[in-house]
Amino acid sequence: MNCFTIHSKYSARILNRYLLYTKDLRKDKDVICLPVYMADLL
């Protein structure tokens, strides 16, 4: 099961989608790619 399947199944409960990412902070459409070092800010 990938993250897009999970999002479509639980879209009523999920407001923001985050992806832990090894590069700089960026936003792809409705997914926030968060660097690993910022994970404790979630």
VENKA-V961122 format. One record per pair of residues at least 4 apart in sequence whose C-alpha atoms are under 8 Angstrom apart, sorted by the first residue. I is the first residue (numbers start at 1). GAP is how many residues later the second one is. If there is no record, write none. Layout:
BEGIN
I_GAP, I_GAP
END
This chain:
BEGIN
1_4, 1_5, 2_4, 3_4, 4_4, 5_4, 6_4, 6_5, 7_4, 7_7, 10_4, 11_4, 16_14, 16_15, 16_16, 17_13, 17_14, 17_15, 18_13, 18_14, 18_15, 18_16, 19_12, 19_13, 19_14, 19_15, 20_13, 20_14, 20_15, 20_16, 20_19, 21_4, 21_12, 21_13, 21_14, 21_15, 22_13, 22_14, 23_12, 24_9, 24_10, 24_11, 25_7, 25_8, 25_9, 25_10, 26_6, 26_7, 26_8, 27_4, 27_5, 27_6, 28_4, 28_5, 34_4, 34_5, 35_4, 38_4
END
